[in-house]
Structures are given as structure tokens and as C-alpha cells.
């Protein structure tokens, strides 16, 4: 899949303004972000985001933003990540996320090997690490798991390592499907099945645990469907949104009689667990 790189220059440029801009852009089909000292870069598949939609967002902001776009070449993303972004990440004291090319890292109970590419989810983003922290605290033994918006499959892979019975992984992106297949092979995961699509794929199968690290709009749109395939007493964990969006998520969950269990926060990003 070909991607567009949108480069945003802010005035004034500070952490708060970058967070505001990222939150707005996350409501569109941007799939990943990275920052330099001078600019914010955001990536989306060709044809998924219109210039008009970006312009409407920029008009709402209380600061000035200019944007340029370029089509990304079909490059070796592993090489790019190795050179620029992905470093071994230790979560808690027992879960390590690394790439196949890493050679120096501590030995821990859970070692997740991720082949990085444009699919979201190397653990370095706050929401991924928050979701992993939630999973670390659950008894996953024998559980059936649904990983919505699975990206690289990192959450489902960790759930499998923690003893779950099976994982269904769903993402709209073909990159994600390919990533899940490859990363399951790298981690010797044999009980995880990937599909390309969205919540419309969900049928009547019931799950003990549902993981949805996506974005606010999709969670608000699909949480009723998640709830319909969640077993009584099952756990739903959602992330991919900012602290300012939490009130809306909690209100919608309450309407569906989902009981709030625990909220985790990191750099204003939120991951919240509910029980049915």
C-alpha cells in the first residue's frame, strides 16, 4: 500500500499545540505519526484523507499550521525503523518488545519480536504500552480474545503468550494482515487468526476479552457491536484517544451497562478497562 506523508509546521510550535493537532488528525484516517524538532509528520494511505478534510481541521485550530504532502516511495520500512525509530522497549519488568535486528536487550519472561513496518504497533506509542500494561494484569489463561484494529498484532501476540485459548485479529489494512501473519511466525504463535475488515466482520462468536486500540470515533461507533460479542463478565479494553475524550467514552460505555474497572494514563493518552 502506498502512503502519503503530510508534514505540519506549527506557529507557535510547542508540545501542547502538537498534542491538539495530533488529536484532531487522529479522527481522520491517519495511521501513524512521528515528530522532529521542527515538524510533525503524519502518514495515511493514498486516497484515505482529503485535502479538504485536513483544511477543515486546520481552520478550527487556535494557532497557525501549514502543511505539505508527498507520496512516499515503496521503501524498506524495516530499514527505516531500524535507523530512526524502533528501539527495544521494556514494559513493566517482564515484557520486552524488540525487532529481529536488535542484538542487545535484557532477558525477560515475555519477549515479543515485531517486524516493524507501516502497521501501527511497535509498543513505543503510549496507547500500545498502556494496553500491554492492562493485559499484564489480567488472567488470560484459556480466554478467547478479539483484537480490533490489531496493527502489527502485538496485543494479541502478548495475550497468546499469557495463555489465552485463541485470538481473532481484525484490521482494515492489508499491511496489518501481513504483519500479523509474519509476527505470529516470528513468535511461534499458532492460535491467532487475522482478517482484513472492520466491526462488520463480527458475527455471533463470543469473546472473553476484547482489545480495541483504535481511535475515539471508531470506538464510539463500534462499541455497541463490541459489547454484543462480549461474554457476560468479559473485559473490554479501549485506547487510542486522549484524556479529553474520556468523558464521552465513559458515557457511551455506561449506556451499554459496561462497568468501569481501571483507567491508565500516559502523556494524556488513555487506556480504559470495562467489565460487562
Residue pairs with C-beta under 8 A, 6 or more apart in sequence:
1 45
1 46
1 118
1 173
1 174
1 175
2 45
2 46
2 71
2 72
2 74
3 31
3 43
3 44
3 45
3 46
3 71
3 72
3 118
4 43
4 44
4 45
4 46
4 49
4 69
4 70
4 71
4 72
5 41
5 42
5 43
5 69
5 70
5 71
5 72
6 30
6 41
6 42
6 43
6 44
6 49
6 54
6 67
6 68
6 69
7 39
7 40
7 41
7 67
7 68
7 69
7 70
8 21
8 39
8 40
8 41
8 42
8 65
8 66
8 67
9 38
9 39
9 65
9 66
9 67
10 17
10 18
10 21
10 40
10 63
10 64
10 65
11 63
11 64
11 65
12 63
13 38
17 61
17 63
18 35
18 40
19 242
19 268
20 61
21 40
21 61
21 65
22 33
22 40
22 42
23 242
23 244
23 245
24 57
24 60
24 61
25 33
25 42
25 54
25 57
26 215
26 216
26 240
26 241
27 57
27 215
27 216
27 217
28 44
28 48
28 49
28 53
28 54
28 57
29 44
29 45
29 48
29 49
30 42
30 43
30 44
30 49
31 43
31 44
31 45
31 118
31 120
31 173
32 42
32 43
32 118
32 120
33 40
33 41
33 42
33 43
34 41
34 85
35 41
43 72
43 118
45 173
46 71
51 69
54 67
58 65
58 67
77 116
77 117
77 118
78 99
78 101
78 115
78 116
78 117
81 99
81 116
81 117
81 122
82 99
82 101
82 116
85 116
85 122
85 124
86 99
86 114
86 116
86 122
86 124
87 102
87 124
88 96
88 97
88 98
88 99
88 102
88 104
88 105
89 96
89 97
89 98
89 122
89 123
89 124
89 129
90 96
90 106
90 108
91 97
91 123
91 129
91 132
91 133
91 136
92 133
92 136
93 108
94 108
94 109
94 110
94 136
95 108
95 109
95 110
95 112
95 132
95 136
95 158
96 105
96 106
96 108
96 110
96 111
96 112
97 112
97 114
97 122
97 123
97 154
98 105
98 111
98 112
98 113
98 114
99 113
99 114
99 115
99 116
99 122
100 113
100 115
100 186
105 111
110 158
110 161
110 162
112 123
112 154
112 157
112 158
112 161
112 187
113 183
113 186
113 187
114 121
114 122
114 123
114 152
114 154
114 183
114 186
115 152
115 179
115 182
115 183
115 186
116 122
116 152
117 152
117 175
117 179
118 175
119 151
119 152
119 171
119 173
119 175
119 176
119 178
119 179
120 128
120 149
120 151
120 152
120 176
121 128
121 150
121 151
121 152
121 153
121 154
121 155
121 179
121 213
122 128
122 152
122 154
123 129
123 132
123 154
125 269
126 266
126 267
126 269
127 213
127 239
127 240
127 269
127 271
128 151
128 154
128 155
128 213
129 266
130 239
130 264
130 265
130 266
130 269
130 270
130 271
131 155
131 211
131 213
131 237
131 239
131 271
132 154
132 155
132 158
133 264
133 271
134 237
134 262
134 264
134 271
134 273
135 155
135 158
135 159
135 162
135 211
135 237
136 162
137 262
138 162
138 209
138 235
140 159
140 162
140 163
140 164
140 209
141 162
141 163
141 164
142 163
142 164
142 165
143 159
143 163
143 164
143 165
143 208
143 209
144 164
144 165
144 166
144 168
144 205
144 206
144 207
144 208
144 209
145 156
145 159
145 160
145 164
145 166
145 167
145 168
145 207
145 208
145 209
145 210
145 211
146 167
146 168
146 170
146 202
146 207
146 209
146 210
146 211
146 226
146 229
147 153
147 155
147 156
147 159
147 167
147 168
147 169
147 170
147 211
148 170
148 171
148 199
148 210
148 211
148 212
148 214
148 222
148 226
149 170
149 171
149 172
149 212
149 213
149 214
149 218
149 240
150 156
150 169
150 170
150 171
150 176
150 180
150 194
151 171
151 176
151 179
151 213
152 176
152 179
152 180
152 183
153 169
153 176
153 179
153 180
153 183
153 184
153 192
153 194
154 183
155 211
155 213
156 167
156 169
156 180
156 189
156 192
156 211
157 167
157 183
157 184
157 187
157 189
157 192
159 167
159 209
159 211
160 167
160 187
160 189
160 191
160 192
161 187
161 189
164 191
164 208
164 209
165 191
166 191
166 192
166 193
167 189
167 191
167 192
167 193
168 192
168 193
168 195
168 205
168 207
169 176
169 180
169 192
169 193
169 194
169 195
170 194
170 195
170 196
170 197
170 198
170 199
170 201
170 202
171 177
171 180
171 194
171 196
172 196
172 197
172 198
173 196
174 196
176 194
176 196
177 194
177 195
177 196
180 192
180 194
181 194
183 189
184 190
184 192
184 194
195 201
198 222
199 221
199 222
199 225
199 226
202 225
202 226
202 228
202 229
203 229
204 229
205 229
206 229
206 230
206 231
206 234
207 229
207 230
207 231
207 234
208 231
208 234
208 235
209 234
209 235
209 236
209 237
210 226
210 229
210 230
210 234
210 235
210 236
210 237
211 237
212 218
212 219
212 222
212 223
212 226
212 236
212 237
212 238
212 239
212 240
213 238
213 239
213 240
213 271
214 238
214 240
215 240
215 241
216 240
216 241
216 242
216 245
216 248
216 249
218 240
219 238
219 240
219 241
219 249
220 248
220 249
220 252
223 236
223 238
223 249
223 252
223 253
223 256
224 256
226 236
227 236
227 256
227 258
227 276
230 236
230 276
231 276
232 276
233 275
233 276
234 275
234 276
235 261
235 273
235 274
235 275
235 276
236 253
236 258
236 273
236 274
236 275
236 276
237 271
237 272
237 273
237 274
238 249
238 271
238 272
238 274
239 269
239 270
239 271
239 272
241 249
241 269
241 270
242 268
242 269
242 270
243 265
243 268
243 269
243 270
244 268
245 270
246 263
246 270
246 272
249 270
249 272
250 260
250 272
253 260
253 272
253 274
257 276
258 274
258 275
258 276
259 274
259 275
259 276
260 272
260 273
260 274
261 273
261 274
261 275
262 272
262 273
263 270
263 271
263 272
263 273
264 270
264 271
264 272
265 271
